[in-house]
Amino acid sequence: MKFGTHTLILGALLASLTLGAGAATSSGPKNGNPVPWVTLEPGLQLGTFLSPRKSIIGDSLVRVLRIDPAHFRFRLLNASSDRNKRRSAKEWVQDHNLVAAINASMYQTDNLTSVSLMKTIDHVNNTWYSKDRALLAFHPQETSLPPVQILDRDCQDVESLRERYQTLIQSIRMISCDGDNVWKQQDKIWSTSVIGMDADGHMLFVHVRSPYSTHDLIDILLELPIHLKRAMYVEGGPEAQLFIQSGTAQMEFLGSYSTDSNENDANRIAWPIPNVVGIERIPSPKTP
C-alpha cells in the first residue's frame, strides 16, 4: 500500500498557488462546492468532486483526470527496466517528458515487481497471469482495436485480446460487467489510486487522499457524474500518487492514510514508486 499529500502549483492556466492537505480544489470553490471540471488542454480535463460520503479525515475530495486517447498515448514505465531506479510520479513525468503519471499497480516486497502480469513493448516486469479480473491494455497490434482499454475477463474474450496488445497491466477489478461493486466490505481504510474508463472511452486517473474502504470508494465513484464503466485498483496508502504537468500547471496529489501503518493525514513526501502509467501528447499532423 502507499501514501501522500497534495500540492498544486498552478501557473498561467490556473492561479499560481500551493495547497496542502485539506485544501478545497485546484479550480476554486463555487457556491461553497468544488468546480467539477477544468480543461487543462485539448483532451485533458481535471475534475474535482466532493464525495457524497464524508471521510473520517481530510477533505473528502475525489480528483479525476479525464484523458481522451485521441490526444494522448499511454506508456508503462518500470524501474526494473532502468537500473532499478524508483521515482516519485513527479520524477517519472519530468524524467520522461510526460503529461501525467499514476501508479501502475501494487508491487511486491522487492520494491520492483508488480503483483501480477505486467509487460510492455520492450520489457517484461512480471509474467505471472493471476486470477485478477482486470487488465489495462494499450499499444494494440491492430488498428481496429481501441488504443487503450480496461479488459474484463468475465465479459470479453481476454485470452484472445491480450495477445493483440503489447502492453498489459493486470490488477484487481472494482466494478463488474454489469456496473456493480464487486469489492467486499472491510474495516481497513486508505488513500487510493484508481485507473478507470468511462462510458465514452475516456481513461480516468483517479486519486483520493481521504481514506475510505475500497468498497465504499467504489460506491462513491459510481455515484459521481463521471460515467464510470470499468475500474481497477492500482495503489493505496502513502504511495498512491497522481502528478500532472500541463503547460505551466503542475499538480501533485499524494496519499497518506493507511490502517495499521500510517493512520494520519500528515504525509508530505512523494514516495519513490517502481511502476507508473503515464501519458504523452500525440503530435498534431503537420500541415503541408
Buried (B, 14 or more C-beta within 10 A) or exposed (E): BBBBBBBBBBEEBBEEEEBEBBBBBBBEEEEEEBBBBBEBBEBBBBBBBBBEEEBEBBBBBBBBBBBBBEBBBBBBBBBBBBEEEBBBBBBBBBEBEBBBBBBBBBBEEEEBBBBBBBBBEEBEBBEEBEEBBBBBBBBBEEEEBEBBBBBBBEEBEBEEBBEEBBBBBBBBBBBBBEEEBBBEEEEEBBBBBBBBBBEEBBBBBBBBBBBBBBBBBBBBBBBBEBBBBBBBBBBBBBBBBBBBBBEEBBBBBBBBBBBEEBBBBBBEBBBBBBBBBBBBBBEEEEEE
